Amino acid sequence: MRNLLFTLLILATPCLLEAQGVAGSGRTIRVSKPDGSIQRAADTAQPGDHIIVHAGIYIEQVTLPRGGTSESTRITYSAAPGEKVIIQGSPQIAAAFTAAHAISYITIEGFVIKDIETAPAAMDGDQPGAISTGGGTYWIIRHNTISNIRNVAISIGQKGHPYPKSPWNQPAYSDLTTDLAAVGHHEISDNHISHCGQGAIYGLLHGSASVIENNTMEAIGGPAIRLAVTVDAIIRNNTMKSDTGIFLGPLYQGVRITGNTIKATREGIRLYDSHGPLLVDHNTVTGNLSMIAAEANIFVKNIFHDCLMTNDTLPIRPWSTSNYLRHSLVIKQTIPALPLEDQWYGNRFDGLPAAPCPRIDAAAIGIIPLSAESIEAPDGSPLTVVADGPPLTADTAYTEWPLTHISPAVHPQPFVHPGLLHTRADLDRIKDAVARGLEPWRSGFAVFAADPASSANYIPHPTAHVERSLLLGKGKNIGNLEKDGNAAYQNALMWYITGDSAHARKAIEILDAWSSTLQVFDGTDIELGAGINGFKFANAAELMRYTYPAWPEEHIHRCQAMLLNIFYPPLQYFALWAHGNWDLCCMKSMIAIGVFCDNHAMFDRAVDYFYHGNGNGSIMHYIVNGYGQVQESGRDQGHTQLGIGQMAEICQMAWSQGLDLYGADSSRLLLGFEYVAKYNLGEEVPFVPYIDQSHRFPATHISTNGRGPLRAIYEMALNHYEHAGIPADRLKYTRMAAEKLRPEGAGFGADHPGFGTLLFSLSP
């Protein structure tokens, strides 16, 4: 009899319940007046149950003890169709529906909720509301009428704590979960919310991955929507009449505000302390636009009325702000947020075209307009954003912060193959010199051949997942990838120099092992990991494809797919927030992958960025003045040598394709080499205080950190410039550094190819 459908009528003062079905199998529980209690129904409800409340006034606070366990077993609280169900407060009632603890999969729909004496909410404390999720997830709150609420109508946050004063690279809110699937995911739609003293919708963290749409919010004393630590939320097609329309921050990322009508007496939109990105499109906003230490905000086809715009820093705040990996709550880095990289397309201010606002001087408020034409959607597909283009259709537009668009440099001729660090002529020169026992190649080869990564007995260690998160002091299998990349490249060279096919087979074994195994490459400093190792793998693959016909074509295509689909995506927007060596990692890998995959657009994008990029890694931004001072000279000497070494590698690969980047701006790179070599050889150099392009790394004096030890980078630049006819006096310190290292050994880790005496010495 237990499994039969039953009707249970419970008559017990003060409640009337009617439950149909077996507990735990999706019952319908009905609550009726005159003596029904929603709380009694909540106490008995199990996952999958549907509580239907019939007409009447219910003066009670419903504390929900449990939620559903999945979308198919959510517990639903509904007003009976066509009936007016009022939940009314009293001086003793602080909420209509509140979770006893963090519960999930709850639906609340169709109620009239009014006169609730909610306590004040605070981002750094408790966050009560007339409906409060208590830090739970996957709630649906829809078709409710909520009015006369002392403070907040709907709270979707969790208890906060004082905003942390985070020093550089010490993450803010690092105590919060890193699992995006474990937070938010609420749907708040089609509610009418009015006369709230503090806000309509409010919450810390659990606005993430939520959709707030088609709500009407009126007579709100504070922000209609107030969210902090919010990733991948959508705020869509709402109407707001309030003191402030939308207040986001600190920390929002991947949020889209679209199609809303906002009429605010003070601020239409307030954005606070975040690295973005944020897309604000197709809204009509009356009220001011305030951006305080908020960057990478993209405004598309909005109409602003009575708008006074503020875009400013937090000059007295001594700490930094975190941002996250894409579509994640894993902290990527913690650096100052500045009023940079905002972008404007087709917006109108008071009915007039504005770029960005006729009342404001863009330069004076810190806006750096870029010419971005695409924003990345969550699935990675491009989303076109142009002033006169079609309306946006994707739910969330998102890109690796910040956006940039690079016009093609146009490389018209077919690529030379092999054509990265070494052309066929280069390889033949090395092979011939070694075979004849000529110096300095003979000594250089002895060092090269003795390196463990040059051995045909090397054992690769491919893995499905690689993580580089050295900013957080951790990683996963990154060492395997770096060592194997070195071995693939060095065995490819050993094959050509010696003719021993065991080296060819080893290089291909390594390339094939990784291309058939690697599935995920991520981490906080993925740009460095993908840049350094993509460069090395692409160089190895280029050598093998064009010198060893036995490498199967399908394996070549699989290697190309790995580089294009796993290594390239983290690199494509460069790293404008970081020191210049990050940009240079991206550029050198893009050039290498572009040539190996015959992708001219990728190659051109990197070359154009080398000349014109907005970040610290372009030629004019990395070699910052006529002395040859380097953007990272005030940081330490190891990273300074890393940067100029990578710039030389970019120039060397471009030279193989007939482009003279070495000669850019009258051989500006050589100034950098001379400056860095001179200082690290013990002599003094001039230093000019400098603020970098991201405004995050001001330097007042040159750093002695890491001064002295030389990296294996000098032979490549010396031999090129010497062979190009540069006068000897302009090469003095670069030559001294090269001679001190000769014969040059391995590069630092996987950062450089190294072994320049063997690989880059040219005939007189």
N, C-alpha and C positions, 0 to 999 in steps of 0.2 A: 504493500500500500504506500510505502514511502516515496516511490517514484511516480505515483499517479499525480495528475494535476489536482490541486486542492484549493479550496477557498477557506481562508482562515479569517474569522471575524473576531477581533480582539476588542472587547468593550471594557475599558479600564480608565477610570478617571485619572488624568484629564485628557485622554487621547482616544481617537477612533482610527484604527488602521484596518485596511483590508488588503491582504497579500495573496496574490495568485501565482502559483508555481512552487517549485522546490527551491529551497535556499541554496544559493550558489549556482543556479542554472538559469538565471535571468528572469527573476520574478518581476511582476508589476505590483507595486505597493501604493495604495491610494490613501491619501490623507484628506479627511473631510471635517468640516465644522458641524456642530458647534464646539466639539471638544477635541478635535484632532490636533496632533502635535507633530511638526516636521522633525523635531529633535528625536522623538521616539522612532520615527521611520529611519532616520539616519543611524540610530543606534543599532537597528536590526539589519540595515542594508548590507549586502554582500556584493562583491564584484559581479557586474553584469546586471544588477537590479535597476529598475526604473521607478523612481518615486514620482507619482503624479499628485499634485496638490490641487484641491478643488477650491472654489471661490470662498473668500472670507478674509478677515483681517487677523493676521497671526502676529501677536506681540511676543516675540521670542528671539533669542540668539541661537542659531543652529551651529553647533560645533561638530564638524564632520570627523568621525573617528578613523575612517578608512576610505581609500579610493579604489579604483579599478587596478588591474594588473597589466592591461594592454588596451589597445584601441577597441577591440571587440568585447572587452569586459568592463568598460567604463561605467561608473555609477552616475546616473542622470537624475537631476532634480528639475522637474518641469511643472509650470502652471498648466492646469488642464486647458485644453484648447477652447478658446472662446470665453473663458472665465477670467475674472479679475481677482488675482491672488495678491494680497498686499501683505508685505512683511514690514511691520511698523516698529520703530524703536521707542524707547522710553529712557529716562535718565539712567537706568541701570543697564541698558542694552548698548554695547559698544560695537556690535557687528550684526549683520544679517546672516551671512554664511562665513565661517572661518574654519580653517583647518586646524585640527588639534596638533598636528605635526606636519612635516613635509609629505603630503600624499599626492598622488597623480591620477590622471584619467577621471576627472570630474567634469560633468556638464551642469551648468546652471542656466536655465532659459525661461523667459516669459514672465518673470515676476515684476511686481511693482515694489520697490524698496525705498522707504522714505524715513526721514526723521531719525537718523542713526547718529548717536553721540560718539563718533570715532575719536580716538586719541590722536594727537599729532604724529605724523610719520617723519622719519629722518633717514637719510642715506647712511648715516653713521650710527644708526640705532635701530629700534623697532620700526616696523612698517605696517601698522594696522590699516584696515580699510573696511568699508561696509561689506564688501566681498574680499576676502583675503585668502590667497593660496598658500600662505605660510611657507614659501620656498618650494612648493610642489611644482610639478611639471604636467604638461599636456592637459591643461584645463580648457574647456570651451565655455565662454561666457557670452551669451547672445540674447538679443530680443528682450532685454530687460529695460525697465524705466526706473532710474535711480535719481532721487532728488532730496534736497535738504539734508545734506551730509555735512557734519561739522568740519571734517578734514578731507580724507581721501575716500573716493567712491570704490575704486577697484585697485587693490594692491597685489602686484604680482612679484614682489621682491622677497628677499630674505633679510634677516637681521644683519645690519652692517656694523662696521667699526670705524673709528676715526680714520680719515683719509691718510694713508701712510706718506711720510716724508721720505721718498725714495731717492737715495743718492744714485749717481750714474751707474747704470747697469745692475742695480739692485731692484728687482721687480716689485711693482706695486700690486697689491691684492694677490700675492703669490700663494696665499692660503686658500684661495678659492679653487674649485675643481677645474681640471683641464679638459674635462669631457663635455663637449658641446651637446651631446645627446642626452646628458643628465641634467640639463637646465632648460627652463623656458618651454618653448614649443607650444605656447598658448595661442588660442584663437579668440579674439575679443571683437565681436562684430555686431552691428545693427542695434546697439544700445542707445538709449536716450538718457544722458546724464546732465543734471542741472543743479545749480545752487549748492556747490561744494566749496568749503572754505579754503582748502589747500590744493586740491587737484582732482582730476577725474581718473587718470590711470597713472600708477606710480610704481616704481620698483627698481631694485638693485639686482643686476645679473640676469634675472629670469625674463626680462624682455627679449633675451637672445633667442634667435630662431622663432620668434613669435610674429603673428600677423595681427595688426590692429587696423580694422577697416570698417567703413560705412557706419561709423558712430557719429552721433550728434552730441556735442558737449557745449553747454551754455552756462553763463553766469558762474564761471569758475574763478575763485579768488586767486589762485596761483596758476602754474602751468596746467594746461589741459592734459598734456602728456609729459611725464617726467621720468626719464630712464637713465640709468648709469650702468657702466660695464655691460655694454649691449653689443652683441655680435650678430650680424645677419638677420636683423629685424626688418619688417616691412610695415610702414605706416601709410595707409592708402585710403583715399576717398573719404576722409573724415571731414566734418564741419565743426569748427571750433570758434566759440565766442568767449573770450577769457582775458584775464590779465596778461598771460603769456600763452602762446600757442603750444609750441613744442620746445622742451628743454632737454638736450642730450648732453651727457658727460658727467663726471669724467669717464673716459674710455668708451668710445663707440667705434665700431668698425664694420664695414660692409652693410651699413644700414641704408635703406632707401625710403625717402619721403616723397610720395608721389600723389598727385591728383587731389590734394587737400585744399579746403577753403578755410583760411585762418583770418579771423578778425580779432586783433588783440589791442587792448588799451595801452600796452607797454611794448612788449617784445613779441613779434610774430614767431621768430625762431631764435633760440639761444643755443649756441654750440660752445662747449667748454672742455678744454684740456684733453685733446685727443689727437692722434696721428691720422685718423680716418682710415680708409676713404669713406666718404658719404656722398650719395647721389640725391640731390634735391631737384625734382623735375615736375613740370606741369602743375605747379601749385599757384593759387592766388592768395597772396599774403598781404594783409594790412597790419602794419606795425613794424617795429625796428628789427634789424638783423644784427645780432651780436655774436661775434666770434672771438673768444678769448683763448689764446694758445690752442687754437683748433686749426688743423691744416688738412690739405688734400680733400677739400670739399668741392664738389662739382655741381654747378647750378645750370640747369638746362630748361629753357622755355618757361620760366616762372614769370608771374606778374606781381610786382611789388608796389604797394600803395603806401604813401606816407612813411617812407622807409628812410631812417637814418642808420647807416651801416657803421659798425665798429669792428675793426680787425686788429687785435692787439696781443701782446705777450702778457705774461705774469711776471713783471720785473722783480717782485720781492719774494717770489717763490723759489726756495733753494733746492728743489728736488726735480726729478725727472718723471717721465710718463711711459708706461709700457704700451706696446702693441703686440699683436698676436700673429701666429701663422695664419694663412688664409683659411677661412671657414673652420676656425678652431679657437680654443681657449688656452692653447699652449703659448706661453709668452715667448716672443721672438727676441725682443730687446727692450731696454729701458733707457731712453734718451730724452732730452728736453723737447717739448712740443712747442713749435713756433708758428707764427701766422704766415705760412708759406704754401705754395702750390695749390692755391684755390683757382678754379677755372670756371669760365662763364661762356655760355652758348645761348644766343637767342633770347635773353631775358629782357623784360621791359620794366622800367621804373616809372610809375605814374603815367603809364601809357607811352613813354618815350623810349627809344632804343638806348641802352646803357652798356658801357663797357668799362668797369662793371656798374658804375653809378654816377650820374651826372654831377652829384654833389661832392664826390670824393675823388681825390687824387690817388690813383691806384698805387703809385710808387710810395706815397707817404704812409700808406697803411700796411705796407708789407706784402701786397699781393704780387706774385710772380706769375703773370699769365703764360700759359703754355699752349701749344697748338695741338693738344690731344684730339684724336679723332676716333679712338676706340676705347671702350671700357670692357673689361672681361666679365662675362656672366658666370654664375656659379659652375656651370658645366665646362668652363674654359673657352666657350665660343665668343667671338668678338661681338660687341653690341654697338652699332654705329650711333654716334652722337654728333650731329651737325645742326647748325642753327636752322636750316631750312629743310631738314630731313623729316622722315616720318616719325610719329610718336614712338616712344620707347615701349616695348612690350614685355620684356623680361621682368620677372618679379624682383630680382635683386641684381644690381650692376656692381661689380666688384673687381678690383684689380690689386695686384701687389702695389703697395704704396711706394712712391707716388706715381701718378701717370706720367708718361712722356710719349711724345711722338717724334720719330726721327724720319726726316725726308730721305729718300734713297740717294746714295752717292753715285749710283749707276756704274756698274762694272760691265761694260758691253761685251768684251771678248770672252770666249770660252775659258774656263779655268785651266791652268797648267796643272798636270798631274804627273808624278807626285809634286805637290806644290804648297807645302806648309813650311815647317822649319827647314826642310831640305828638298831641293829639286833633284832631278836626275843628275844634273851636272855636279851638284854639291856631293851627292853620294859617290859618283865616279871619282871625284877629286880625293875624297877621304880614302876610298878603297885603294886607289893607285898609290897614294902617299904611304899608307900603312904597308902595302905589299913591297914597296921599295925601301922601307925602313927609314924614311925621311923624318927629320925633326921639324917641328915639334910634335908631328902626328904620332911618331913611334912612342914617345913618352906618354902622350895623351891616351893612346890606345891601351897601353899597359895598365893605366889606372882604370880605364873604362872596362876592360875585359875582366879585371879582378873584382869588380863590384858584384855583390851577390845577385843583384837584379839583372845582370847580364848573362847569367848562367842558363844554359838549356835544361838544367835539372831543377829549375825553380818550380815550386809547387803553388799553384794559384788557390785562392780561398774565396770563391764567389758566394754571395749571400743574396737572399731575396729582398732584404731590407737594409738600407744604409741610412744612418742618421748622423748629421754633423751639427752638434749643439755645443760647440766649444765656448760660446758666450756664457753658457750655463755650467761649463765644466764637465760636459759629458758628451758621449757619442755612441754610436752603435755600428760596428763593422767598418768605420771610416778608414781605419788603418789598413784593413785588408784591401780596400779599394785603391788606396794610394800606393801601396807596395805593388799591387798587381798592375796598376797603370804604368808605374816605372818599369816593371819587368817586361810588359808587352812592348813598350817603346824601345827599350834597350835591346831586347832580343830581335826586334825587327831590324835595328841597325846592325847588330852582330851578324845577322843573316846576310845582309848585303855586303858588309865589309869582308867577311870570311868566306862566304859561299856555303857555309855549313847549314844544310836544310834542317838540322835539329833545332836551330834557333828559329827558323821560320815556323816550324810546327809548334814550337812553344809559344811564340807570339800569337798565333792563331788559336791555340788551345785557350789562352787567357781571354782573348776577345770573345770567342764563342762561349766560354763558360759564363762570362758575365752577361752577354746579350741573351742567353737562354735562361738566366736565373733571376737577375735583378728585376724587381717589380715596383719597389717604393724607395724613393730617395727624398728625405725630408730633414728638418731640423731648423734651429734658430738661425744658423748661418749657412743655409743651403746654397746661397749664391756663391760663397767661397768654395764649398765642397763640389758643387756642380761645375763651377768655373775652372778650378784647378785640375780636376780629374777629367772633365769633358775634353779639355785641351790635350791632355796626355793620351787619352784613349783615341781621340780622333787622329792625332799624329801617328800613332801606331797603326791604326787601321788604314790611313792614307798610304803609308809605306808598304803595307802588305798587299793592299788591293792592286797596286801598280807595279809591284816587283815580284809577286809570287802568284802566278796564274792558277795554282792548285787550290786556292781558297775558294770554296763553292759560292756561287753567286747568291744563293738563298741565305747563306750565312752572312754575306756582306750586307744584304738588305735587312737582315735581323739586327745587325750591329748599327746600321743607320737608324732603324726604328728606335732602338734604345737611346741613341743620342738625341734624336728629334723629340721623342715623346717623354723621356724621363729627365735627361740632362738639360735640354734647352728651356722648357717652360719656366723654371725659376730664374732664368737669366734675362728673359726677354725685355723686362722693364728696367734693367740695370739696377743700381742701388744708390739712388740719389741722396738717401739719408745718411750714408756711411762715409768713412774715409775712402780716399780715391782708389786704394788697392782693390776694394770690392768691385767698383766699376770696371777696373782693368781685368779682374778675373772673368767678369761677364764678357767683356769684349774679346779677350783672347780665345775663350771657348767658342763664342759665336762665330768668329772667323774660321777657326779650325773645323767646327761642325759644318759651317756653310760650304767650305771647299770640299770636304769629304762627301757631303750629301748633294753637291752641285746645286746648292740653294743660294742663288745670287742675292735675293732679297735679304737674307740673313747676313750675308757678308757685307752688303752695302749698308745695312743698318748699323753694324759695328763700326765700319769705317767712318760713317757720317757722325756717329757719336764721338769717335776719337777727336774729330775736329770741332764739333758743335754741341756736344752733350752738355746738359745743364748741371751734371753732377761734378764731383771732385776729381773724377778720373779722366776727363778730356784733357787734351794736351795743354791748353792754356790755363786750365784750372789745377793741374797737377804740378807742372813746373810754373811756379806762381809769379816769378819775376826774372829780370835779366841777369841776376846773380846765379840763377839755377836753383834757387831755393825750392824745396819740394813741399807739397801740401802737408806731408806727414813729418817734416823735419822737426817740428816741435813736439812730436809724439814720442818716437824712438827711432833708432837707426836701423833696427831689423826690418820694421815695416817700410821704412823709407827705401831700403834696398829692394825689398819685395816689390814695391811699386815700380821703380824704374826698371827693374829686371823684367817685369811683366810687360811694360811698355815696349821694351826692346824686342820681346818675343812677338808682340803684335806687329811691330814694324818689320821684323824678319819675315813673317808669313806674308804680309802684304807685299814686301819686296819680291818674294817668289812669284807673286801674281802681277808683277809689273807696276806696283804702286809704291811711290817713294814717301812713306810716312816718316822714315828716318829724317828726311830733309824738311819736315813740316816746320814752318815758322823759322826758317834759317837754322835748321838743325837744333831746335830748342831742346830736344831730348839730351843732346850732348852736353848742354849746359848743366842739366840735372846730374848726369853722370860725373862730370868734373867736380861739381859742388859736393856731392855725396862722397866720392872717393877721397877728395882732399880732406874733408872733415874726419873721415874714418881712418885716414892715414896719419892723423895726429895734428894737422894744421888747422888754423882757425879760419872761419868763413863769416861773411856778413850775414846778419839775420834781420829781417824786417817784420815787425809784428803783423799778424795776418789773421783774418777771419775767413773761414772757408765758405764754400757755396751753400752748405746746409746750415750755416750759422751755428753749428753745434760744437765745433772744435777750434775755438780761438787759441792762438799761440802767441806768447809774448817773447819767447826765447827758444833757441835751439836746444834740443834734448840731448843730454849725454847718455841717456839710457841705451845700452847696447852698442856704445861707440867702440870701434876697433875691429871686431871680427868682420871679415869680408865674406859676402856671399859669392857663389860661383855664377856671376852674371856679367863679368866685365869683358871677357874675350869676345862675346857676340857683338857688343857695341863697338869695341876697339877695332876689330877687324873690318867691320863694315865702314866705319868712318875713315879709317886709315886707307882702305882700298878706294874710297870715294875721293881721295885727294885732300882731306881736311889737313891743314898745317899741323905740324907736330906739336907746336906750342899750345894748340887748343885741345890736345889729347894727353897732356902731361900726366895728369893724375889718374885718368882711366888706364893709361898704359902702366903706370906704377902699380896700380891695384892688380891688373891682370898678371904682371910679372911676379908679384908677390905670391899669387896663387898657383902659378904655372908649375906643373901641368894641372889644370883645373879639374877638380873632382866632382862628386855628386852635388846636385842641387840640394837646397835645404828641404828635407822631407820630399814632398811631391811638388813643391812650389815652382821649380824651374827645371829645365832639361839638364842643366849642369854640363860638365865635361866639355867646356867650350874650346879648350886647346885642341882637342881632337876634332870636334864637330864644326867649329866655325873659323879655324885658321884658314886664311886664304893664301894663294900663291902670290909671291911678290910681283 
